[in-house]
Amino acid sequence: MGEVEQRPTAGSRLGVQENAGISTLEHGQKLPATPTGKLTSIKVQMLDDTQESFEVPQRAPGKVLLDAVCSHLNLVEGDYFGLEFLDHKKITVWLDLLKPIVKQIRRPKHVVLKFVVKFFPPDHAQLQEELTRYLFALQVKQDLEKGRLTCNDTSAALLISHIVQSEIGDFDETIDREHLAKNKYIPQQEALEDKIMEFHRNHMQVLLNYHGHTPAESDFQLLEIARRLEMYGIRLHPAKDREGTKINLAVAHTGILVFQGHTKINAFNWAKVRKLSFKRKRFLIKLRPDVNSSFQDTLEFLMANRDFCKAFWKICVEHHAFFRLFEEPKPKPKPVIFTRGSSFRFSGRTQKQVLDYVKEGGHKKVQFERKHSKIHSVRSLTAKPSEQRSEVPTQNSSFTYGDDPDSPVVQSCWQGKELKVSVEDGGQRASPSLKKSPKEGRRLDGAVIATMEEEEEVVKDRPQHSRPQAQQPSTAGSLAGSPHLSELSINSQGGPPMAHVTLSPNLSPDNRQASPLVSPLLNEQTGIRTDDEEEVRRKRFPTDKAYFIAKEVSTTERTYLKDLEVITSWFQSSVSKDDCLPETLKNLIFSNFEPLHKFHTTFLKEIEQRLALWEGRSNAHLKGDYQRIGDVMLKNIQSMKQLTIHLRKHSEVLVELENGIKNSRKLETSCRDFEMQKVCYLPLNTFLLRPLHRLMHYKQIMERLCKHYPPNHLDFRDSRAALAEISEMVAQLHSSMLKMENFQKLHELKKDLIGIDNLVIPGREFIRLGSLSKLSGKGLQQRMFFLFNDVLLYTSRGLTASNQFKVHGQLPLYGMMIEDSEEEWGVPHCFTLRGQHQSIVVAASSRSEMDKWIEDIQMAIDLAEKCNGPTPEFLGSSPPDTKSPEEPTVDQESEDDLNASRTSLERQAPHRGNTTVHVCWHRNTSVSMVDFSIAVENQLSGNLLRKFKNSNGWQKLWVVFTNFCMFFYKSHQDNHPLASLPLLGYSLTIPSESENIHKDYVFKLHFKSHVYYFRAESEYTFERWMEVIRSATSPASRIRVLSHEESHVY
């Protein structure tokens, strides 16, 4: 490489052997000849703000210059970096590694290229070299200074404290103030100086030996915190959507992101992207078809001009190749005559190739100089064995359950791990004269790197209920003694610290250090600690089941309050804008819901205050007076009795609203439009029943609490009294609630069906709905069946955008008989329904489904027999614009019948396509009214960590489970869910050993090829999630029947 290879490097000045770097050639290939000719000098600005000049041949490709920079730094993992510059159009672009430099930079002598991080991996533990992590830390420091890495003040102060620790060492108030006065790390830094110094002081105090972190450890901690921030590694590219709204596009290891300002509003994972292209200034994303997605097939974004568009397209192509491909893509053959499209392709190793190379130990550790640091990486060469520092430092990003959505840093608590290495390894880093064997060096090198699919092993100190873990092999040469623990707790609101948790050191079975989670862990992670530490932890981290029961009250109350706001705020605003709600009805609805919202707002604050005391965020926990919840529940349940007058009117509210919708087309349209909004994630009339359902939840919670407490417990008396009070309220309102649930379900089904007009009549009870195959002249055809206590309907899905089901026929239950027909027709799970005037043959998807249908239909037939004759009111036809369905015979019905009323169907208004009816249709299953009643009782909210089958990390989400469905939110403060997962048809299991999850409290949901893993924070919450989800994935097999005397009369 001419003079480039002869330049003295930082490593050579320190007497270290030169490193050839990573070759991107396949085995057996030779290096291409370096272009000869005139040399040109090019200036490159490094991440430490120094400038270096490199002389390269004018016709050399960009890769020659990047290799020269990496060689100068002795940087092995140079594939994560790139060179960017302003081109002649003043657009920041990356240096193309395949094109000659002279064709990209018109006047090389007058251009300064910047050596910066180009690819930000999902896990900084994948960065093997301390030098690489140091450069990443410099990039984070630079992004903070320039305002690219936005975060809240607490996160910014914590980041800067680690930078200061790396640069000046342990805390000294005078030195800290002088250093912060001379160095500005972030705009308006003066307001954060006290908080920065407080965090810097804590870095030293929380460690067992009262020494702060080494620079290497500080880098590691800095990256651990930074990677959790939403803007980490993000470079915004201005654009507009189709409506002309100003947005920003960005690309990351996960895919393409959409921002509005600095807030992420959408993301398109690489797995969903089928093709990326650009046409002039239009950037196009073609998505893979997804029936559950509301996105169009191709998304279009407008950028400032073609050059901006092409620059962004290039970096997207490179990110996709680097993070998703196993090896560098092969070049396309050159066309003989015509060329079409860009010939640009990614050049260099993919991340997998880099990881594999480092894993195989094909590199040597090098010493380097930290420009801004006044301390050495290793504090002392004569330290005791138990005080030796590891090369992969302790992670110390400790967080509280703050509610600030701006920063993931303040949402969770988790401590890192410390990899133990030999004394010789620590000494080698301090002086090149200290040697170690190549074999040992290779082993330790391999112990640090982790692949994208690996997850961190957490050793939990719960002898009474911890799951068995596979024993990890010991590491030869590891040091004895306790690891250096690091406990720092911050709060997004600036409040006192909450909880301290640590993770113990741990190695994966192949002697590689396991990588941390991509999203914050939940609490209750434990590590090695002394008895005194365990006592402190017990006080600050309650492990009593009663605490988690109280926490369930808090999390579900948050969701309940949001549900009340759907009525008191969102619905009220919508109907007031449309001016479609009669004044009397408006007063009836909101005068009964607003007092409830006001009361439960105060109730939630009291619960959260008690939890704060319980968790030890106050000295009150030392007295033990606040480790209970029964007194708070008793006080509020007694106050709740005064609201019974409002609760009793909810049935009237539901009936009057449905009557108003029936009589006013304007109100009907307004309510239908409101249901299509994201905030109304359930049918509107379901929210009207939420206050009655909430009483049942209180009753269940108090039953669990009383069952947990021994009779002599301090909180037992209040809990027992609260249970008695709430049981009395439930008993008074239970009958009304059952009637209203049936009434609400009939009206909900009415919206899903067309071809009928009198579905809701006094005395009619809903029993079951689901998918069955009906035998016709063209064979088995899927139909949707609806069973009531007097009639059985069968329908087919419409072919229009209304997503409704068209009624094909109705069979009165009076005089009906059921016959097993599997042998007669040769169809598995087949049975015949013989009515007085008509017979049909149907088949279920499984034996269990067939048994459920036969059981429920037989029960309904028995009810009809007790009615002294057939019910006079059959289902009539819809209004004149829809034809009345004619009943075909068994061998006549076919899909052709659907076209008969297509014209009338097209006049139907848009309708929700994600109701329970549609889920049953797609999953080929069924649910009964008993299942709906059980679902009402089994509602749950809280934080869970979610992981996809092939993803490389966990994502923390706020999850609401209700109505057989999981709704996912970024935080509990969000007004509408980001996504939903209907669970009907899913299987609920525990991950097997072969799935390599190695986490506690993880459950698995799978349906066909769809697999999801969820992780709870404690044994209690894990069991609760399993319980409520099992109620949706394993519907009731036996039906609970109301007697005829308890028929629902309205």
Residue pairs with C-beta under 8 A, 6 or more apart in sequence:
1 34
1 56
1 64
1 67
1 68
2 34
2 39
2 55
2 56
2 57
3 39
3 55
4 54
4 55
4 56
4 64
4 68
4 71
5 71
7 54
7 68
7 72
9 18
9 71
9 72
9 73
9 74
10 72
10 73
10 74
10 368
10 369
11 17
11 18
11 19
11 73
11 74
11 366
11 367
11 368
12 18
14 367
14 368
14 369
14 432
15 432
16 74
16 366
16 367
16 432
17 364
18 71
18 74
19 71
19 74
19 76
19 363
19 364
19 366
20 71
21 67
21 70
21 71
21 75
21 76
21 78
22 76
22 77
22 78
22 79
22 349
22 354
22 357
22 362
22 363
23 31
24 328
24 347
24 348
24 349
25 31
34 57
34 60
34 64
35 57
35 58
35 59
35 60
35 64
35 100
36 57
37 57
37 58
37 59
38 57
38 58
39 55
39 56
39 57
39 58
40 55
40 56
40 57
40 58
40 101
40 102
40 108
40 109
41 53
41 54
41 55
41 108
41 109
42 53
42 54
42 55
42 56
42 65
42 101
42 105
42 108
42 109
42 111
42 113
43 51
43 52
43 53
43 111
43 112
43 113
44 51
44 52
44 53
44 54
44 65
44 69
44 83
44 112
44 113
44 114
44 115
45 51
45 112
45 113
45 114
45 115
46 52
46 73
46 115
47 115
47 116
47 117
47 135
47 138
47 139
47 142
48 138
48 371
48 372
49 371
50 371
51 112
52 69
52 72
54 65
54 68
54 69
54 72
56 64
56 65
56 68
56 101
57 64
58 100
58 101
58 102
58 108
59 100
59 101
59 102
60 100
60 101
61 96
61 97
61 98
61 99
61 100
61 101
62 83
62 95
62 96
62 97
62 98
62 99
62 100
62 101
62 104
63 97
63 98
63 347
63 348
64 101
65 83
65 95
65 101
65 113
66 78
66 81
66 82
66 83
66 95
66 97
67 78
69 75
69 78
69 81
69 83
69 115
70 76
70 78
70 81
73 131
73 135
73 368
74 131
74 366
74 368
75 81
75 129
75 131
75 132
75 135
76 128
76 129
76 131
76 132
76 358
76 363
77 127
77 128
77 129
77 132
77 354
77 358
79 119
79 322
79 348
79 349
79 351
79 354
80 117
80 118
80 119
80 120
80 121
80 127
80 132
80 136
80 354
81 115
81 116
81 117
81 118
81 135
82 94
82 95
82 115
82 116
82 117
82 118
82 119
83 94
83 95
83 113
83 114
83 115
83 116
84 92
84 93
84 94
84 95
84 113
84 114
84 116
84 118
85 92
85 93
85 95
85 105
85 111
85 112
85 113
85 114
86 92
86 93
86 111
87 93
87 104
87 105
88 106
89 307
91 307
91 308
91 311
92 311
93 104
93 311
93 314
94 118
94 311
94 314
94 315
94 318
95 101
95 104
95 113
96 104
96 344
96 347
97 347
97 348
98 345
98 347
101 108
102 108
105 111
105 113
116 139
116 142
117 135
117 136
117 139
117 233
118 318
119 253
119 318
119 319
119 322
119 323
119 351
120 136
120 227
120 232
120 233
120 252
120 253
121 127
121 253
121 323
121 351
121 452
122 227
122 253
122 254
122 452
122 518
122 952
122 953
123 227
123 450
123 452
123 515
123 516
123 518
123 952
123 953
124 133
124 136
124 220
124 223
124 224
124 227
125 392
125 448
125 450
125 513
125 515
125 516
126 351
126 355
126 449
126 450
126 451
126 452
126 515
127 133
127 136
128 358
128 363
128 445
128 448
128 449
129 363
129 365
129 366
130 216
130 219
130 365
130 368
130 377
130 391
130 429
131 366
131 368
133 216
133 219
133 220
133 223
134 215
134 216
134 219
134 368
134 370
136 219
136 223
137 163
137 166
137 218
137 219
137 222
137 223
140 149
140 159
140 222
140 223
140 226
140 232
141 163
141 185
143 149
144 156
144 159
144 160
144 185
144 186
145 184
145 185
145 186
147 186
147 187
148 231
148 234
148 235
149 226
149 229
149 231
149 232
150 229
150 231
150 262
151 159
151 229
151 231
151 406
151 407
151 409
152 404
152 406
152 407
152 410
152 492
153 191
153 192
153 195
154 195
154 402
154 404
154 407
154 409
154 410
154 490
154 491
154 492
154 494
155 225
155 229
155 406
155 407
155 409
155 410
156 186
156 192
157 192
157 195
157 196
157 198
157 199
158 199
158 225
158 397
158 409
158 488
158 490
159 222
159 225
159 226
160 185
160 186
160 189
160 192
160 196
161 196
161 197
161 199
161 200
161 203
162 203
162 213
162 218
162 219
162 221
162 222
162 225
163 185
163 218
163 222
164 176
164 179
164 180
164 196
164 200
165 171
165 200
165 203
165 212
165 213
165 215
165 218
166 213
166 215
166 218
166 219
166 222
166 370
166 372
166 373
167 179
167 183
167 215
167 372
167 373
167 374
168 175
168 176
168 179
168 374
168 375
169 212
169 374
169 375
170 203
170 204
170 211
170 212
171 197
171 200
171 201
171 203
171 204
171 212
173 197
176 196
176 197
176 200
177 193
177 197
180 189
180 193
180 196
180 197
186 192
189 196
195 494
199 488
199 490
200 212
202 488
203 212
203 213
203 218
203 396
203 486
203 488
204 210
204 211
204 212
206 396
206 485
206 486
206 487
206 488
206 500
207 213
207 484
207 485
207 486
208 482
208 484
208 485
209 387
209 484
211 379
213 221
213 393
213 394
213 396
213 486
214 375
214 376
214 377
214 378
214 379
214 389
214 393
215 370
215 373
215 375
215 376
215 377
216 377
216 389
216 391
216 393
217 389
217 393
217 394
218 393
219 393
220 392
220 393
220 394
220 395
220 416
221 393
221 394
221 395
221 396
221 397
221 416
221 486
224 395
224 396
224 397
224 416
224 516
225 397
225 409
226 232
227 233
227 518
228 397
228 407
228 408
228 409
228 519
228 520
229 407
229 408
229 409
230 262
230 263
230 264
230 406
230 408
231 262
233 252
234 250
234 252
234 257
234 259
235 250
236 248
236 249
236 250
236 259
236 262
237 248
237 249
237 250
237 303
237 308
237 311
237 312
238 246
238 247
238 248
238 303
238 304
238 308
239 246
239 247
239 248
239 249
239 283
239 301
239 302
239 303
240 246
240 247
240 301
240 302
240 303
241 247
241 300
241 301
241 302
242 300
242 302
245 260
246 260
247 258
247 259
247 260
247 265
247 301
248 258
248 259
248 260
248 261
249 256
249 257
249 258
249 259
249 283
249 301
249 303
249 312
250 256
250 257
250 258
250 259
251 257
251 312
251 315
251 316
251 319
252 319
253 319
253 323
254 267
254 269
254 270
255 267
255 268
255 269
255 270
255 271
255 272
255 273
256 267
256 268
256 273
256 276
256 285
256 316
257 264
257 266
257 267
257 268
258 264
258 265
258 266
258 267
258 268
259 265
268 285
268 287
268 299
270 320
270 323
270 324
271 288
272 287
272 288
272 290
272 293
273 285
273 286
273 287
273 288
273 320
274 286
274 287
274 288
275 284
275 285
275 286
276 283
276 284
276 285
276 286
276 313
276 316
276 317
276 320
277 284
277 286
277 313
278 284
278 306
278 309
278 310
278 312
278 313
280 306
280 309
281 302
281 303
281 304
281 305
281 306
281 308
281 309
282 300
282 301
282 302
282 303
282 309
283 300
283 301
283 302
283 303
283 309
283 312
283 313
284 298
284 299
284 300
284 301
285 298
285 299
285 300
285 301
286 297
286 298
286 299
287 293
287 295
287 296
287 297
287 298
287 299
289 297
291 922
303 309
303 312
310 342
313 342
314 344
317 344
317 345
317 346
318 346
320 346
321 328
321 329
321 345
321 346
321 350
322 346
322 348
322 350
322 351
323 350
323 351
325 346
325 350
325 352
326 350
326 352
326 353
327 350
327 352
327 353
328 346
328 347
328 348
328 349
328 350
328 353
329 345
329 346
331 345
332 343
332 345
349 357
351 452
352 451
352 452
355 449
355 451
355 452
357 363
358 445
358 449
359 446
359 449
359 451
359 512
360 446
361 441
361 442
361 445
361 446
363 445
364 441
365 428
365 429
365 441
365 445
367 429
367 432
370 377
376 430
377 429
377 430
378 389
378 426
378 427
378 429
378 430
379 389
380 387
381 426
381 427
381 430
381 431
381 434
383 426
385 423
385 479
385 480
385 481
386 479
386 480
386 481
386 482
388 421
388 423
388 426
388 479
389 426
389 484
390 418
390 419
390 420
390 421
390 426
391 419
391 421
391 425
391 426
391 429
391 444
391 448
392 418
392 419
392 447
392 448
392 513
393 416
393 418
394 415
394 416
394 417
394 418
394 483
394 484
394 485
394 486
395 414
395 415
395 416
395 417
395 486
395 503
395 516
396 415
396 416
396 486
396 487
396 488
397 409
397 414
397 415
397 416
397 520
398 413
398 414
398 415
398 486
398 487
398 488
398 489
398 490
398 500
398 501
399 409
399 410
399 411
399 412
399 413
399 414
399 489
399 490
399 520
400 410
400 413
400 489
400 490
400 491
400 492
400 497
400 498
400 499
401 411
401 412
401 413
401 498
401 523
402 410
402 411
402 490
402 491
402 492
402 493
403 492
403 493
403 971
403 972
403 973
404 410
404 492
404 493
405 970
405 971
405 973
405 974
406 492
407 492
408 519
408 520
408 956
409 490
409 520
410 490
410 491
410 492
411 520
411 956
411 971
412 520
412 521
412 522
412 523
412 956
413 489
413 498
413 499
413 500
413 501
413 520
413 521
413 523
413 525
414 501
414 503
414 516
414 517
414 520
414 521
414 525
415 485
415 486
415 487
415 500
415 501
415 502
415 503
415 525
415 527
416 486
416 503
416 516
417 456
417 483
417 503
417 504
417 505
417 506
417 513
417 514
418 483
418 484
418 505
419 447
419 448
419 505
419 507
419 513
420 475
420 478
420 479
420 483
420 505
421 444
421 447
421 477
421 478
421 479
422 436
422 440
422 444
422 477
422 478
422 479
423 479
424 434
424 435
424 436
424 440
424 477
425 436
425 440
425 441
425 444
425 477
427 434
428 434
428 435
428 436
440 477
443 476
443 511
446 510
446 511
446 512
447 475
447 507
447 511
447 512
447 513
448 512
448 513
449 512
449 513
450 508
450 512
450 513
450 514
450 515
451 515
452 515
452 952
453 950
453 952
453 996
454 508
454 512
454 514
454 515
455 514
455 515
455 517
455 953
455 954
455 996
455 997
455 998
455 999
456 503
456 506
456 514
456 515
456 516
456 517
457 469
457 472
457 506
457 507
457 508
457 514
457 998
458 503
458 506
458 521
458 525
458 999
458 1000
459 469
459 503
459 504
459 506
459 526
459 527
460 466
460 524
460 525
460 526
460 1000
461 526
461 527
461 528
461 529
461 534
462 526
462 1000
462 1019
465 1019
466 1000
467 1000
469 998
470 509
470 993
470 998
472 506
472 507
472 508
472 509
473 507
473 509
473 511
475 507
475 511
482 528
483 504
483 505
483 527
483 528
485 502
485 527
485 529
486 502
487 500
487 501
487 502
488 497
488 500
489 497
489 498
489 499
489 500
490 497
491 497
491 498
495 617
496 617
496 618
497 617
498 540
498 615
498 616
498 617
499 523
499 540
499 541
499 615
499 616
500 536
500 537
500 540
500 541
501 523
501 524
501 525
501 526
501 527
501 537
501 541
502 525
502 526
502 527
502 528
502 529
503 525
503 527
504 526
504 527
504 528
506 514
507 513
507 514
508 514
517 945
517 953
517 954
518 952
518 953
518 954
518 955
519 945
519 953
519 954
519 955
519 956
520 956
521 945
521 954
522 943
522 945
522 956
522 1015
522 1016
522 1017
523 541
523 1017
524 541
524 543
524 1017
524 1018
526 537
529 537
539 616
539 621
539 622
540 615
540 616
540 621
541 615
541 616
542 614
542 615
542 627
543 1018
544 627
545 708
545 1020
546 627
546 628
546 629
546 705
546 708
546 709
546 715
547 611
547 614
547 615
547 627
548 1018
548 1020
548 1021
549 629
549 701
549 704
549 705
549 708
549 1020
550 607
550 610
550 611
550 614
550 629
551 611
551 942
551 1021
552 701
552 940
552 942
552 1021
552 1024
553 607
553 629
553 633
553 701
554 604
554 607
554 608
554 611
555 940
555 941
555 942
555 943
555 972
556 697
556 939
556 940
556 941
557 600
557 603
557 604
557 607
558 604
558 941
558 972
559 939
559 941
559 960
559 962
559 972
560 600
560 690
560 694
560 697
561 597
561 600
561 601
561 604
562 972
562 975
563 687
563 690
564 593
564 596
564 597
564 600
564 687
564 690
564 691
565 597
565 975
566 679
566 680
566 687
567 589
567 590
567 593
567 687
567 688
568 590
568 593
568 594
568 597
570 674
570 677
570 679
570 680
570 975
571 674
571 680
571 684
571 687
572 586
572 590
574 670
574 673
574 674
574 677
575 581
575 586
575 667
575 670
575 674
578 666
578 670
580 664
580 666
580 667
580 669
580 670
581 589
581 660
581 667
581 670
582 660
582 664
585 656
585 657
585 660
588 649
588 652
588 653
588 656
589 653
589 657
592 646
592 649
592 650
592 653
593 646
593 691
595 643
595 646
596 643
596 646
596 691
599 639
599 640
599 643
603 636
606 632
606 636
607 629
607 632
610 626
610 629
610 632
612 618
613 620
613 621
613 626
614 621
614 626
614 627
615 621
618 626
620 626
621 627
628 714
628 715
628 718
629 705
629 715
629 719
630 705
630 715
630 716
630 717
630 718
630 719
630 720
630 721
630 722
631 715
631 718
633 698
633 701
633 702
633 718
633 719
633 722
634 718
634 719
634 721
634 722
634 725
637 698
637 722
637 725
637 726
637 729
638 725
640 729
641 725
641 729
644 729
644 732
644 733
646 691
647 691
647 692
647 695
647 729
647 733
648 733
648 736
650 688
650 689
650 691
650 692
650 740
651 736
651 739
651 740
651 743
653 688
654 685
654 688
654 689
654 740
654 743
654 744
655 743
655 1050
657 671
657 685
657 688
658 685
658 743
658 747
658 760
660 667
661 667
661 668
661 671
662 668
669 909
671 684
672 909
672 910
672 911
674 680
674 684
675 683
675 684
675 912
676 910
676 912
677 976
678 975
678 976
678 977
679 975
679 976
680 687
681 967
681 976
681 977
681 980
682 962
682 963
683 744
683 748
683 751
683 912
683 915
685 744
685 747
685 748
686 744
686 748
686 963
688 744
689 737
689 740
689 741
689 744
692 733
692 736
692 737
692 740
693 737
693 936
693 937
693 939
695 726
695 729
695 730
695 733
696 730
696 936
696 937
697 937
697 939
698 726
699 723
699 726
699 727
699 730
700 937
702 719
702 722
702 723
702 726
703 723
705 715
705 719
705 723
706 716
706 719
706 720
706 723
709 715
709 716
709 719
710 716
735 1046
738 933
738 1042
738 1046
738 1048
739 1048
739 1049
739 1050
741 929
741 932
741 933
741 936
742 765
742 766
742 929
742 1048
743 760
743 1048
743 1050
745 766
745 929
745 932
746 759
746 760
746 764
746 766
747 760
748 915
749 759
749 766
749 769
749 786
749 917
750 756
750 759
750 760
751 804
751 911
751 912
752 804
752 805
752 911
752 915
752 917
752 918
753 759
753 786
753 793
753 795
753 804
753 805
753 806
753 807
754 798
754 802
754 804
754 805
754 806
754 807
754 878
754 882
754 905
754 908
755 795
755 806
755 807
755 877
755 878
755 882
755 884
755 885
755 901
756 793
756 807
756 875
756 876
756 877
756 878
757 876
757 877
757 878
757 879
758 873
758 875
758 876
759 875
761 873
762 1048
762 1049
762 1050
763 789
763 790
763 871
763 1047
763 1048
763 1049
764 788
764 789
764 790
764 1048
765 788
765 789
765 929
765 1042
765 1047
765 1048
766 786
766 787
766 788
766 929
767 787
767 788
767 789
767 856
767 859
767 860
767 928
767 929
767 1039
768 785
768 786
768 787
768 852
768 853
768 856
768 926
768 927
768 928
768 929
769 784
769 785
769 786
769 787
769 916
769 917
769 920
769 926
769 927
770 784
770 785
770 849
770 853
770 920
770 925
770 926
770 927
771 782
771 783
771 784
771 785
771 845
771 920
771 921
771 923
771 924
771 925
771 926
772 782
772 783
772 785
772 794
772 842
772 843
772 844
772 853
772 926
773 780
773 781
773 782
773 783
773 842
773 843
773 844
773 845
774 780
774 781
774 782
774 783
774 794
774 840
774 841
774 842
774 893
775 825
775 827
775 830
775 840
775 841
775 842
775 843
775 890
776 888
776 890
776 891
776 892
776 893
776 894
777 890
777 891
777 892
777 893
777 894
778 894
778 895
780 827
780 843
781 796
781 893
781 894
781 895
782 796
782 921
782 924
783 794
783 795
783 796
783 808
783 842
784 794
784 795
784 796
784 797
784 805
784 917
784 920
784 921
785 792
785 793
785 794
785 795
785 842
785 853
785 926
786 792
786 793
786 794
786 795
787 793
787 853
787 856
787 857
787 860
788 860
789 813
789 860
789 863
789 864
789 1047
790 812
790 813
790 814
790 860
790 864
790 867
790 871
791 810
791 811
791 812
791 813
791 871
791 874
791 875
792 810
792 811
792 813
792 816
792 833
792 857
792 860
793 807
793 809
793 810
793 875
794 807
794 808
794 809
794 810
794 811
794 840
795 805
795 806
795 807
795 808
796 805
796 806
796 808
796 895
796 897
796 898
797 803
797 805
797 806
797 921
798 804
798 805
798 806
798 898
798 905
798 908
799 898
799 899
799 902
799 905
800 902
800 905
800 906
800 908
801 910
802 905
802 908
802 909
802 910
802 911
803 910
803 911
803 912
803 913
803 918
804 905
804 908
804 911
805 917
805 921
806 885
806 898
806 901
806 905
807 875
807 885
808 885
808 887
808 888
808 893
808 897
809 838
809 840
809 885
809 887
809 888
810 874
810 875
811 833
811 835
811 838
811 840
812 835
812 836
812 864
812 870
812 871
812 874
813 857
813 860
813 861
813 863
813 864
814 836
814 861
814 864
814 865
814 867
814 869
814 870
814 871
815 835
815 836
815 870
816 833
816 834
816 835
816 836
816 857
816 861
816 864
817 833
817 834
818 831
818 832
818 833
818 834
818 854
818 857
818 858
818 861
819 831
819 832
819 834
820 830
820 831
820 832
821 827
821 830
821 831
821 832
821 841
822 828
822 829
822 830
822 831
824 832
825 841
827 841
827 843
828 843
829 843
829 844
829 845
829 846
829 847
829 849
829 850
830 841
830 842
830 843
831 841
831 842
831 843
831 850
831 853
831 854
832 839
832 840
832 841
832 842
833 839
833 840
833 841
833 842
833 857
838 887
839 890
840 890
841 890
842 853
843 850
844 850
844 853
845 924
845 925
848 1037
849 925
849 926
851 1037
852 926
852 928
852 1035
852 1037
853 926
855 1038
855 1039
856 928
856 1039
859 1039
859 1041
863 1041
863 1044
864 870
864 871
866 1044
867 1044
877 883
877 884
877 885
878 884
881 904
881 907
882 901
882 904
882 905
883 900
883 901
883 904
885 901
888 897
914 980
914 982
916 927
916 963
916 964
916 982
916 984
919 964
919 965
919 982
919 984
919 985
920 926
920 927
920 984
923 982
923 984
923 985
923 1007
924 985
925 984
925 985
926 1035
927 964
927 984
927 1035
928 1035
928 1036
928 1039
930 1036
930 1039
930 1040
931 964
931 1031
931 1035
931 1036
933 1040
934 1031
934 1036
935 962
935 963
935 964
935 1031
935 1032
938 961
938 1027
938 1028
938 1031
938 1032
939 960
939 961
939 962
939 1028
940 960
940 961
940 1024
940 1025
940 1028
941 958
941 959
941 960
941 961
941 972
942 958
942 959
942 1016
942 1017
942 1021
942 1025
943 956
943 957
943 958
943 959
943 1017
944 956
944 957
944 959
944 1014
944 1015
944 1016
944 1025
945 954
945 955
945 956
945 957
945 1014
945 1015
946 954
946 955
946 957
946 959
946 968
946 1012
946 1013
946 1014
946 1015
947 953
947 954
947 955
947 997
947 1012
947 1013
947 1014
947 1015
948 1011
948 1012
948 1013
949 1011
949 1012
949 1013
954 1015
957 968
957 969
957 970
957 978
958 968
958 969
958 970
958 971
958 972
958 974
959 966
959 967
959 968
959 969
959 1014
960 966
960 967
960 969
960 977
961 967
961 1025
961 1028
961 1029
961 1032
964 982
964 983
964 984
964 1032
965 980
965 981
965 982
965 983
965 1032
966 980
966 981
966 983
966 1029
967 977
967 979
967 980
968 977
968 978
968 979
968 980
968 981
969 976
969 977
969 978
970 978
981 1005
981 1012
983 1005
983 1029
983 1032
983 1033
984 1032
984 1033
984 1035
985 1007
985 1033
986 1005
986 1006
986 1007
986 1032
986 1033
987 1005
987 1006
987 1007
987 1033
988 1003
988 1004
988 1005
988 1026
988 1029
988 1030
988 1033
988 1034
989 1003
989 1004
989 1006
990 1002
990 1003
990 1004
991 997
991 1002
991 1003
991 1004
991 1013
995 1004
997 1013
999 1015
1000 1015
1000 1022
1001 1015
1001 1016
1001 1017
1001 1018
1001 1019
1001 1021
1001 1022
1002 1013
1002 1014
1002 1015
1002 1016
1003 1013
1003 1014
1003 1016
1003 1022
1003 1025
1003 1026
1003 1029
1004 1011
1004 1012
1004 1013
1004 1014
1005 1011
1005 1012
1005 1013
1005 1014
1005 1029
1005 1033
1006 1012
1014 1025
1016 1022
1016 1024
1016 1025
1042 1048
